[in-house]
Amino acid sequence: MVELFVAFLAFLIVQKWGQIWGQKMNFMAYYCSNQINLRRVLKIIL
């Protein structure tokens, strides 16, 4: 029974962080597509 509760809690946490990171990644993709060439960004990073 405890395992089920822990699994449920972990699921909620993952969902919450998934939403936050999803918004961040969407913002990054939006920023990159609008402001800069993705290729140029990759050249800077790599």
mmCIF file as Biopython writes it, N, C-alpha, C and O atoms, coordinates in Angstrom:
data_model
#
loop_
_atom_site.group_PDB
_atom_site.id
_atom_site.type_symbol
_atom_site.label_atom_id
_atom_site.label_alt_id
_atom_site.label_comp_id
_atom_site.label_asym_id
_atom_site.label_entity_id
_atom_site.label_seq_id
_atom_site.pdbx_PDB_ins_code
_atom_site.Cartn_x
_atom_site.Cartn_y
_atom_site.Cartn_z
_atom_site.occupancy
_atom_site.B_iso_or_equiv
_atom_site.auth_seq_id
_atom_site.auth_asym_id
_atom_site.pdbx_PDB_model_num
ATOM 1   N N  . MET A ? 1  ? 0.827  -1.202 0.000   1.0 0.0 1  A 1 
ATOM 2   C CA . MET A ? 1  ? 0.000  0.000  0.000   1.0 0.0 1  A 1 
ATOM 3   C C  . MET A ? 1  ? 0.872  1.267  0.000   1.0 0.0 1  A 1 
ATOM 4   O O  . MET A ? 1  ? 0.559  2.255  -0.665  1.0 0.0 1  A 1 
ATOM 5   N N  . VAL A ? 2  ? 1.964  1.210  0.757   1.0 0.0 2  A 1 
ATOM 6   C CA . VAL A ? 2  ? 2.891  2.340  0.811   1.0 0.0 2  A 1 
ATOM 7   C C  . VAL A ? 2  ? 3.524  2.572  -0.560  1.0 0.0 2  A 1 
ATOM 8   O O  . VAL A ? 2  ? 3.675  3.712  -1.000  1.0 0.0 2  A 1 
ATOM 9   N N  . GLU A ? 3  ? 3.891  1.483  -1.227  1.0 0.0 3  A 1 
ATOM 10  C CA . GLU A ? 3  ? 4.513  1.581  -2.547  1.0 0.0 3  A 1 
ATOM 11  C C  . GLU A ? 3  ? 3.592  2.302  -3.523  1.0 0.0 3  A 1 
ATOM 12  O O  . GLU A ? 3  ? 4.044  3.099  -4.346  1.0 0.0 3  A 1 
ATOM 13  N N  . LEU A ? 4  ? 2.301  2.016  -3.422  1.0 0.0 4  A 1 
ATOM 14  C CA . LEU A ? 4  ? 1.322  2.629  -4.313  1.0 0.0 4  A 1 
ATOM 15  C C  . LEU A ? 4  ? 1.274  4.136  -4.076  1.0 0.0 4  A 1 
ATOM 16  O O  . LEU A ? 4  ? 1.220  4.924  -5.021  1.0 0.0 4  A 1 
ATOM 17  N N  . PHE A ? 5  ? 1.295  4.525  -2.801  1.0 0.0 5  A 1 
ATOM 18  C CA . PHE A ? 5  ? 1.249  5.939  -2.441  1.0 0.0 5  A 1 
ATOM 19  C C  . PHE A ? 5  ? 2.490  6.667  -2.950  1.0 0.0 5  A 1 
ATOM 20  O O  . PHE A ? 5  ? 2.398  7.763  -3.505  1.0 0.0 5  A 1 
ATOM 21  N N  . VAL A ? 6  ? 3.655  6.042  -2.753  1.0 0.0 6  A 1 
ATOM 22  C CA . VAL A ? 6  ? 4.917  6.639  -3.204  1.0 0.0 6  A 1 
ATOM 23  C C  . VAL A ? 6  ? 4.934  6.778  -4.718  1.0 0.0 6  A 1 
ATOM 24  O O  . VAL A ? 6  ? 5.378  7.792  -5.257  1.0 0.0 6  A 1 
ATOM 25  N N  . ALA A ? 7  ? 4.442  5.745  -5.397  1.0 0.0 7  A 1 
ATOM 26  C CA . ALA A ? 7  ? 4.393  5.778  -6.860  1.0 0.0 7  A 1 
ATOM 27  C C  . ALA A ? 7  ? 3.479  6.908  -7.341  1.0 0.0 7  A 1 
ATOM 28  O O  . ALA A ? 7  ? 3.785  7.603  -8.309  1.0 0.0 7  A 1 
ATOM 29  N N  . PHE A ? 8  ? 2.357  7.075  -6.648  1.0 0.0 8  A 1 
ATOM 30  C CA . PHE A ? 8  ? 1.409  8.128  -7.010  1.0 0.0 8  A 1 
ATOM 31  C C  . PHE A ? 8  ? 2.024  9.503  -6.787  1.0 0.0 8  A 1 
ATOM 32  O O  . PHE A ? 8  ? 1.869  10.406 -7.609  1.0 0.0 8  A 1 
ATOM 33  N N  . LEU A ? 9  ? 2.725  9.653  -5.661  1.0 0.0 9  A 1 
ATOM 34  C CA . LEU A ? 9  ? 3.386  10.908 -5.339  1.0 0.0 9  A 1 
ATOM 35  C C  . LEU A ? 9  ? 4.440  11.236 -6.393  1.0 0.0 9  A 1 
ATOM 36  O O  . LEU A ? 9  ? 4.523  12.368 -6.867  1.0 0.0 9  A 1 
ATOM 37  N N  . ALA A ? 10 ? 5.247  10.234 -6.756  1.0 0.0 10 A 1 
ATOM 38  C CA . ALA A ? 10 ? 6.288  10.418 -7.772  1.0 0.0 10 A 1 
ATOM 39  C C  . ALA A ? 10 ? 5.661  10.825 -9.101  1.0 0.0 10 A 1 
ATOM 40  O O  . ALA A ? 10 ? 6.193  11.674 -9.816  1.0 0.0 10 A 1 
ATOM 41  N N  . PHE A ? 11 ? 4.518  10.206 -9.425  1.0 0.0 11 A 1 
ATOM 42  C CA . PHE A ? 11 ? 3.816  10.520 -10.664 1.0 0.0 11 A 1 
ATOM 43  C C  . PHE A ? 11 ? 3.395  11.988 -10.692 1.0 0.0 11 A 1 
ATOM 44  O O  . PHE A ? 11 ? 3.552  12.673 -11.703 1.0 0.0 11 A 1 
ATOM 45  N N  . LEU A ? 12 ? 2.857  12.460 -9.561  1.0 0.0 12 A 1 
ATOM 46  C CA . LEU A ? 12 ? 2.423  13.859 -9.480  1.0 0.0 12 A 1 
ATOM 47  C C  . LEU A ? 12 ? 3.594  14.813 -9.642  1.0 0.0 12 A 1 
ATOM 48  O O  . LEU A ? 12 ? 3.496  15.816 -10.347 1.0 0.0 12 A 1 
ATOM 49  N N  . ILE A ? 13 ? 4.709  14.493 -8.981  1.0 0.0 13 A 1 
ATOM 50  C CA . ILE A ? 13 ? 5.899  15.345 -9.051  1.0 0.0 13 A 1 
ATOM 51  C C  . ILE A ? 13 ? 6.434  15.397 -10.483 1.0 0.0 13 A 1 
ATOM 52  O O  . ILE A ? 13 ? 6.773  16.465 -10.993 1.0 0.0 13 A 1 
ATOM 53  N N  . VAL A ? 14 ? 6.504  14.244 -11.113 1.0 0.0 14 A 1 
ATOM 54  C CA . VAL A ? 14 ? 6.997  14.180 -12.493 1.0 0.0 14 A 1 
ATOM 55  C C  . VAL A ? 14 ? 6.090  14.975 -13.425 1.0 0.0 14 A 1 
ATOM 56  O O  . VAL A ? 14 ? 6.563  15.679 -14.317 1.0 0.0 14 A 1 
ATOM 57  N N  . GLN A ? 15 ? 4.781  14.855 -13.208 1.0 0.0 15 A 1 
ATOM 58  C CA . GLN A ? 15 ? 3.837  15.608 -14.035 1.0 0.0 15 A 1 
ATOM 59  C C  . GLN A ? 15 ? 4.051  17.104 -13.874 1.0 0.0 15 A 1 
ATOM 60  O O  . GLN A ? 15 ? 4.079  17.850 -14.853 1.0 0.0 15 A 1 
ATOM 61  N N  . LYS A ? 16 ? 4.203  17.534 -12.617 1.0 0.0 16 A 1 
ATOM 62  C CA . LYS A ? 16 ? 4.374  18.953 -12.325 1.0 0.0 16 A 1 
ATOM 63  C C  . LYS A ? 16 ? 5.644  19.488 -12.986 1.0 0.0 16 A 1 
ATOM 64  O O  . LYS A ? 16 ? 5.616  20.522 -13.654 1.0 0.0 16 A 1 
ATOM 65  N N  . TRP A ? 17 ? 6.763  18.771 -12.794 1.0 0.0 17 A 1 
ATOM 66  C CA . TRP A ? 17 ? 8.037  19.204 -13.385 1.0 0.0 17 A 1 
ATOM 67  C C  . TRP A ? 17 ? 7.986  19.112 -14.902 1.0 0.0 17 A 1 
ATOM 68  O O  . TRP A ? 17 ? 8.602  19.912 -15.606 1.0 0.0 17 A 1 
ATOM 69  N N  . GLY A ? 18 ? 7.240  18.121 -15.400 1.0 0.0 18 A 1 
ATOM 70  C CA . GLY A ? 18 ? 7.083  17.969 -16.845 1.0 0.0 18 A 1 
ATOM 71  C C  . GLY A ? 18 ? 6.411  19.195 -17.457 1.0 0.0 18 A 1 
ATOM 72  O O  . GLY A ? 18 ? 6.774  19.649 -18.542 1.0 0.0 18 A 1 
ATOM 73  N N  . GLN A ? 19 ? 5.420  19.718 -16.732 1.0 0.0 19 A 1 
ATOM 74  C CA . GLN A ? 19 ? 4.728  20.914 -17.220 1.0 0.0 19 A 1 
ATOM 75  C C  . GLN A ? 19 ? 5.672  22.109 -17.227 1.0 0.0 19 A 1 
ATOM 76  O O  . GLN A ? 19 ? 5.722  22.868 -18.194 1.0 0.0 19 A 1 
ATOM 77  N N  . ILE A ? 20 ? 6.418  22.268 -16.140 1.0 0.0 20 A 1 
ATOM 78  C CA . ILE A ? 20 ? 7.339  23.397 -16.026 1.0 0.0 20 A 1 
ATOM 79  C C  . ILE A ? 20 ? 8.402  23.338 -17.118 1.0 0.0 20 A 1 
ATOM 80  O O  . ILE A ? 20 ? 8.665  24.329 -17.799 1.0 0.0 20 A 1 
ATOM 81  N N  . TRP A ? 21 ? 9.014  22.152 -17.276 1.0 0.0 21 A 1 
ATOM 82  C CA . TRP A ? 21 ? 10.072 22.007 -18.293 1.0 0.0 21 A 1 
ATOM 83  C C  . TRP A ? 21 ? 9.501  22.120 -19.696 1.0 0.0 21 A 1 
ATOM 84  O O  . TRP A ? 21 ? 10.160 22.626 -20.605 1.0 0.0 21 A 1 
ATOM 85  N N  . GLY A ? 22 ? 8.257  21.640 -19.871 1.0 0.0 22 A 1 
ATOM 86  C CA . GLY A ? 22 ? 7.610  21.760 -21.168 1.0 0.0 22 A 1 
ATOM 87  C C  . GLY A ? 22 ? 7.454  23.223 -21.568 1.0 0.0 22 A 1 
ATOM 88  O O  . GLY A ? 22 ? 7.678  23.592 -22.720 1.0 0.0 22 A 1 
ATOM 89  N N  . GLN A ? 23 ? 7.062  24.056 -20.591 1.0 0.0 23 A 1 
ATOM 90  C CA . GLN A ? 23 ? 6.912  25.479 -20.871 1.0 0.0 23 A 1 
ATOM 91  C C  . GLN A ? 23 ? 8.262  26.104 -21.184 1.0 0.0 23 A 1 
ATOM 92  O O  . GLN A ? 23 ? 8.371  26.937 -22.084 1.0 0.0 23 A 1 
ATOM 93  N N  . LYS A ? 24 ? 9.299  25.700 -20.437 1.0 0.0 24 A 1 
ATOM 94  C CA . LYS A ? 24 ? 10.634 26.250 -20.673 1.0 0.0 24 A 1 
ATOM 95  C C  . LYS A ? 24 ? 11.138 25.869 -22.061 1.0 0.0 24 A 1 
ATOM 96  O O  . LYS A ? 24 ? 11.691 26.706 -22.775 1.0 0.0 24 A 1 
ATOM 97  N N  . MET A ? 25 ? 10.947 24.616 -22.442 1.0 0.0 25 A 1 
ATOM 98  C CA . MET A ? 25 ? 11.427 24.157 -23.744 1.0 0.0 25 A 1 
ATOM 99  C C  . MET A ? 25 ? 10.655 24.833 -24.860 1.0 0.0 25 A 1 
ATOM 100 O O  . MET A ? 25 ? 11.229 25.171 -25.895 1.0 0.0 25 A 1 
ATOM 101 N N  . ASN A ? 26 ? 9.362  25.032 -24.664 1.0 0.0 26 A 1 
ATOM 102 C CA . ASN A ? 26 ? 8.558  25.738 -25.659 1.0 0.0 26 A 1 
ATOM 103 C C  . ASN A ? 26 ? 9.061  27.165 -25.842 1.0 0.0 26 A 1 
ATOM 104 O O  . ASN A ? 26 ? 9.144  27.670 -26.961 1.0 0.0 26 A 1 
ATOM 105 N N  . PHE A ? 27 ? 9.394  27.805 -24.725 1.0 0.0 27 A 1 
ATOM 106 C CA . PHE A ? 27 ? 9.910  29.173 -24.783 1.0 0.0 27 A 1 
ATOM 107 C C  . PHE A ? 27 ? 11.237 29.212 -25.526 1.0 0.0 27 A 1 
ATOM 108 O O  . PHE A ? 27 ? 11.474 30.101 -26.343 1.0 0.0 27 A 1 
ATOM 109 N N  . MET A ? 28 ? 12.108 28.234 -25.237 1.0 0.0 28 A 1 
ATOM 110 C CA . MET A ? 28 ? 13.414 28.169 -25.894 1.0 0.0 28 A 1 
ATOM 111 C C  . MET A ? 28 ? 13.245 27.972 -27.397 1.0 0.0 28 A 1 
ATOM 112 O O  . MET A ? 28 ? 13.902 28.635 -28.200 1.0 0.0 28 A 1 
ATOM 113 N N  . ALA A ? 29 ? 12.356 27.055 -27.765 1.0 0.0 29 A 1 
ATOM 114 C CA . ALA A ? 29 ? 12.138 26.781 -29.185 1.0 0.0 29 A 1 
ATOM 115 C C  . ALA A ? 29 ? 11.562 28.021 -29.879 1.0 0.0 29 A 1 
ATOM 116 O O  . ALA A ? 29 ? 11.941 28.352 -31.003 1.0 0.0 29 A 1 
ATOM 117 N N  . TYR A ? 30 ? 10.657 28.685 -29.200 1.0 0.0 30 A 1 
ATOM 118 C CA . TYR A ? 30 ? 10.036 29.897 -29.736 1.0 0.0 30 A 1 
ATOM 119 C C  . TYR A ? 30 ? 11.084 30.995 -29.914 1.0 0.0 30 A 1 
ATOM 120 O O  . TYR A ? 30 ? 11.135 31.671 -30.942 1.0 0.0 30 A 1 
ATOM 121 N N  . TYR A ? 31 ? 11.919 31.154 -28.881 1.0 0.0 31 A 1 
ATOM 122 C CA . TYR A ? 31 ? 12.966 32.173 -28.915 1.0 0.0 31 A 1 
ATOM 123 C C  . TYR A ? 31 ? 13.954 31.890 -30.041 1.0 0.0 31 A 1 
ATOM 124 O O  . TYR A ? 31 ? 14.326 32.784 -30.802 1.0 0.0 31 A 1 
ATOM 125 N N  . CYS A ? 32 ? 14.373 30.620 -30.133 1.0 0.0 32 A 1 
ATOM 126 C CA . CYS A ? 32 ? 15.366 30.256 -31.141 1.0 0.0 32 A 1 
ATOM 127 C C  . CYS A ? 32 ? 14.816 30.451 -32.545 1.0 0.0 32 A 1 
ATOM 128 O O  . CYS A ? 32 ? 15.516 30.962 -33.419 1.0 0.0 32 A 1 
ATOM 129 N N  . SER A ? 33 ? 13.570 30.050 -32.771 1.0 0.0 33 A 1 
ATOM 130 C CA . SER A ? 33 ? 13.008 30.142 -34.114 1.0 0.0 33 A 1 
ATOM 131 C C  . SER A ? 33 ? 12.787 31.597 -34.513 1.0 0.0 33 A 1 
ATOM 132 O O  . SER A ? 33 ? 12.863 31.947 -35.691 1.0 0.0 33 A 1 
ATOM 133 N N  . ASN A ? 34 ? 12.515 32.435 -33.525 1.0 0.0 34 A 1 
ATOM 134 C CA . ASN A ? 34 ? 12.234 33.834 -33.850 1.0 0.0 34 A 1 
ATOM 135 C C  . ASN A ? 34 ? 13.477 34.703 -33.892 1.0 0.0 34 A 1 
ATOM 136 O O  . ASN A ? 34 ? 13.632 35.521 -34.799 1.0 0.0 34 A 1 
ATOM 137 N N  . GLN A ? 35 ? 14.370 34.534 -32.917 1.0 0.0 35 A 1 
ATOM 138 C CA . GLN A ? 35 ? 15.494 35.449 -32.786 1.0 0.0 35 A 1 
ATOM 139 C C  . GLN A ? 35 ? 16.701 35.028 -33.610 1.0 0.0 35 A 1 
ATOM 140 O O  . GLN A ? 35 ? 17.319 35.842 -34.295 1.0 0.0 35 A 1 
ATOM 141 N N  . ILE A ? 36 ? 17.025 33.743 -33.532 1.0 0.0 36 A 1 
ATOM 142 C CA . ILE A ? 36 ? 18.293 33.298 -34.105 1.0 0.0 36 A 1 
ATOM 143 C C  . ILE A ? 36 ? 18.088 32.034 -34.918 1.0 0.0 36 A 1 
ATOM 144 O O  . ILE A ? 36 ? 17.086 31.331 -34.784 1.0 0.0 36 A 1 
ATOM 145 N N  . ASN A ? 37 ? 19.057 31.772 -35.754 1.0 0.0 37 A 1 
ATOM 146 C CA . ASN A ? 37 ? 19.125 30.503 -36.448 1.0 0.0 37 A 1 
ATOM 147 C C  . ASN A ? 37 ? 19.484 29.419 -35.463 1.0 0.0 37 A 1 
ATOM 148 O O  . ASN A ? 37 ? 20.393 29.601 -34.654 1.0 0.0 37 A 1 
ATOM 149 N N  . LEU A ? 38 ? 18.788 28.285 -35.509 1.0 0.0 38 A 1 
ATOM 150 C CA . LEU A ? 38 ? 19.096 27.187 -34.596 1.0 0.0 38 A 1 
ATOM 151 C C  . LEU A ? 38 ? 20.508 26.672 -34.871 1.0 0.0 38 A 1 
ATOM 152 O O  . LEU A ? 38 ? 21.223 26.261 -33.957 1.0 0.0 38 A 1 
ATOM 153 N N  . ARG A ? 39 ? 20.895 26.703 -36.149 1.0 0.0 39 A 1 
ATOM 154 C CA . ARG A ? 39 ? 22.226 26.216 -36.523 1.0 0.0 39 A 1 
ATOM 155 C C  . ARG A ? 39 ? 23.325 27.077 -35.890 1.0 0.0 39 A 1 
ATOM 156 O O  . ARG A ? 39 ? 24.347 26.567 -35.433 1.0 0.0 39 A 1 
ATOM 157 N N  . ARG A ? 40 ? 23.092 28.374 -35.876 1.0 0.0 40 A 1 
ATOM 158 C CA . ARG A ? 40 ? 24.071 29.288 -35.288 1.0 0.0 40 A 1 
ATOM 159 C C  . ARG A ? 40 ? 24.191 29.042 -33.783 1.0 0.0 40 A 1 
ATOM 160 O O  . ARG A ? 40 ? 25.285 29.090 -33.221 1.0 0.0 40 A 1 
ATOM 161 N N  . VAL A ? 41 ? 23.057 28.778 -33.142 1.0 0.0 41 A 1 
ATOM 162 C CA . VAL A ? 41 ? 23.056 28.481 -31.708 1.0 0.0 41 A 1 
ATOM 163 C C  . VAL A ? 41 ? 23.842 27.202 -31.440 1.0 0.0 41 A 1 
ATOM 164 O O  . VAL A ? 41 ? 24.634 27.128 -30.501 1.0 0.0 41 A 1 
ATOM 165 N N  . LEU A ? 42 ? 23.610 26.200 -32.280 1.0 0.0 42 A 1 
ATOM 166 C CA . LEU A ? 42 ? 24.313 24.935 -32.097 1.0 0.0 42 A 1 
ATOM 167 C C  . LEU A ? 42 ? 25.812 25.103 -32.289 1.0 0.0 42 A 1 
ATOM 168 O O  . LEU A ? 42 ? 26.609 24.473 -31.593 1.0 0.0 42 A 1 
ATOM 169 N N  . LYS A ? 43 ? 26.194 25.957 -33.238 1.0 0.0 43 A 1 
ATOM 170 C CA . LYS A ? 43 ? 27.625 26.206 -33.456 1.0 0.0 43 A 1 
ATOM 171 C C  . LYS A ? 43 ? 28.260 26.838 -32.230 1.0 0.0 43 A 1 
ATOM 172 O O  . LYS A ? 43 ? 29.395 26.517 -31.877 1.0 0.0 43 A 1 
ATOM 173 N N  . ILE A ? 44 ? 27.529 27.735 -31.580 1.0 0.0 44 A 1 
ATOM 174 C CA . ILE A ? 44 ? 28.036 28.387 -30.362 1.0 0.0 44 A 1 
ATOM 175 C C  . ILE A ? 44 ? 28.173 27.364 -29.238 1.0 0.0 44 A 1 
ATOM 176 O O  . ILE A ? 44 ? 29.170 27.344 -28.516 1.0 0.0 44 A 1 
ATOM 177 N N  . ILE A ? 45 ? 27.149 26.512 -29.103 1.0 0.0 45 A 1 
ATOM 178 C CA . ILE A ? 45 ? 27.147 25.523 -28.011 1.0 0.0 45 A 1 
ATOM 179 C C  . ILE A ? 45 ? 28.203 24.453 -28.229 1.0 0.0 45 A 1 
ATOM 180 O O  . ILE A ? 45 ? 28.944 24.095 -27.313 1.0 0.0 45 A 1 
ATOM 181 N N  . LEU A ? 46 ? 28.261 23.946 -29.464 1.0 0.0 46 A 1 
ATOM 182 C CA . LEU A ? 46 ? 29.163 22.808 -29.722 1.0 0.0 46 A 1 
ATOM 183 C C  . LEU A ? 46 ? 30.588 23.256 -30.038 1.0 0.0 46 A 1 
ATOM 184 O O  . LEU A ? 46 ? 31.460 22.419 -30.276 1.0 0.0 46 A 1 
#
